């Protein structure tokens, strides 16, 4: 059964809830007493999940999002020029 939490409560304590979801807990998030979404742990056996790119293969610490976005924008701009 999911625990009910407020949207403000979630925003102010994101890390706490991330850890709880990682442990298997589920949450229903409400705004003005109405449910708006659920947070549930991913189903590890679900075949819908697929690893597209493992950025740790390029750098053990991963790739910073800013660097990734910069490179993607650059590639996108180049493809627009050739189209």
N, C-alpha and C positions, 0 to 999 in steps of 0.2 A: 504494500500500500504506500502511495506517495505522501510525503509530508507537504503540507501547504505552507508556502512562504510568500511574502510580499515582494513585489518588484524592487522596491527601495531596499529592502533587506538583502536581496540578492546582489544588487549593485554595490552596496556597501561592504559585502562580505564574499566577493566572488571566489577568492582563493579557498576559503573555508568550504564552500559548496562544491567546488571542483574536486577537492580531496574527498568529500563525502560521496560524490558520484563515482569517483574512482574506486571507492570501497564497495560500490554496488547499490547505494541508496538512490531513490528517485524523488523528484520534487515537482509539485504543481505550483506554478508561479501565478499569483493573482494581482490584479490591478483594480483598485476600487471594488474589492470583494468579488471580482469576476475572474475566472480562470482565463489566462491568455496563452500559456504554453506549458509544456512539461519538459523537464530535464531528466533524461534516463541514461544509464550507462550503455555504451554500445554493446551489441551482441557479438561476442568474439567469434561465434560459430556462423554468423551470418555471412553468406557468400556474396552479399551485395558489396561488401567492402573490398577494395582492391588497392594495392600500393601502386601508385602511378610513378612516383619518383621518390627515392630515398636520398634526401639531401645530405645525409651523414656520409654517403659514399664520396662526396666531394670535399667535405670538411667535417671532421669528427664532431664539432659543436653545432653542425647544421649550417644553414645559410641565412644570414639576416634578411628579414622580410623587405627592408628598404632596398637592399642590393638586388634581391630577386625582382622586385617591382621595377627598379630602374632598368634592369636588363630586359624584362618583358616589354616595357614601354619602348625601348630602343628597337627591339625586334619588330614590334608592331609598326613603328614609324617607318622602318626600312621596307616592310612588306607593303605598306600603303604607297610608297614612292614607286615601287616596281609594278604595282597593279594599274 
